[in-house]
Every structure is written in structure tokens, then in C-alpha cells.
């Protein structure tokens, strides 16, 4: 099933130069789109800075899980075990978990839990990148899906941490923001959403 799904997508590669160019762009340049979106958030207002820093915590944990998994598990890329259409070269590391997909979905999910617009855009970019990596024969579908789940579940777990730990993160993030020169008259209040307990609603209060 995994290989059949891979072949169904990968066989489309090399038939249309416009689509191939688009897939290469998505695979290689999406990281800059993420940076652009994060920059927009950072300079939007102070509450968005806190969203970004909390997302950084999720991404950090996701990266640790990715590294730890690769110490004990290795799966070759499709271009190693099969004759496939390769449009651009890739590193010969483990196909699962995919570091880029783990981090992309961890970031997108963490932002989405707190900000719908930017989080939805990042999630859409992550899905596009997933498809492009299969198109370029760099990963199997199940490897990508598994990597996405690692990123998603990590961010959800961070979003559901207990009140005491959350308060520590909250204090730490607020301290970082103050270090970056936020005015002392600015204060932040974070409270849990009344509906899904896994979500946190951020409120920016201007004194």
C-alpha cells in the first residue's frame, strides 16, 4: 500500500515542467515562507511574540524526538531501494522520521492552537510540502504521515501541559519578551479557553 501510493504520485514527476518546477520550489523554498510568516507575526503585536516563543518550545521538543528516533531506527529513501524519478538530489539519511516534516507540523500545529489564520496558512504549506517530497521521490507517504503525527502530537502535548509547568513556560516566555525590549507597561494575560481544554486563548492587555 505504501509503495503503491508512492508510485501513484511519483509517476507524475517529469511529465510537466511547470508542475515539476512548482514542486521543487515548494520543497526547497517553503522554509523562507515560514520565516516570512513568523516575521509578520513577530512585528504584528506583542501577544504574537508569545505565540512564536511557545511554538519554539514545541519545535524544540519535536526536534529532540526526531533525533532520538533516528538513533534507533533507519529506513532508506525510495530512491535507494527502488528505481524512481529523481528531479533533485537528497541526503541519504533516514526517510523516517523526516526532520523537516516533523518540525513543519509541530510549528503549524502550535501556532494553529493559538492563532487560526497564520496557523491555517502554515498547515496548508506543510501539506503542500508533504506532497512535493513524495513527488520528488524523497519520502514514502507513510513516512511523511508518521512524521506529521510526531509533530502534531508533540505540539498538542505541549499545549496540554499542567498548570504549574505552563506557568513556568509562561514566566520564561514573558521574561524573554522583556529582554527583547518590550515596555514595562505592557502586560500579558493567558487563560485557558472555555471549550477545548487543549487550547489556550491569548489575550494582550495594554495598561
Buried (B, 14 or more C-beta within 10 A) or exposed (E): EEBEBBBEBBEBBEEEEEBBEBBBEBBEEBBEBBEEBBEEBBEEEBBBBBBBBBBBBBBBBBBEBBEEBBEEEEBBBBBEEBEBBBBEEBEEEBBBBBBBBBBBBBBBBBBBBBBEEBBEBBBEBBBBBBBBBBBBBBBBBBBBBBBBBBBBBBBBEBBBEEEEEBEEBBEEBBEBBEEEEBEEEBEBEBEEEEEEEBBBEBEBEEE
